[in-house]
Amino acid sequence: MIKKIVFATALMFASATVMATDTDVVKPNFANGKQLSERCLACHNESRLEEFNYFPYLEGQKYKYIVRQLNNFKLGLRKSPFMEGEVAYLSGQDMIDVAYYFSQQPKKKPKQ
């Protein structure tokens, strides 16, 4: 059990270090992010079905936060079978691009 905790902690710090350096060095591609965002907006948009209103809006979220969450899904550190499948096809550059695109959009407020 302790070995699993140590391994998970080491993996988390290693991925955070790689992620931080990647987002600081790699230049985001806004056009690619916009194209990739179409797939995300199937669930993360204001016209989503009411029963799925727990999907957060991505517009206006912080760039590094989105990259971190996408990485966490891809590494299995954050569990969601649906999101794990969605990020499986994304490269590191793709995650940076889509995160940058959404971070540049005006923040959406949830409907009351």
ABEGO torsion letter per residue (X at the ends): XAAAAAAAAAAAAAAAAAAAAAAAABBBBAAAAAAAAAAAAAABBAABBAAAAABBBABGBBAAAAAAAAAAAAAGABBBAAAAAAAAABBAAAAAAAAAAAAABBBBBBBX
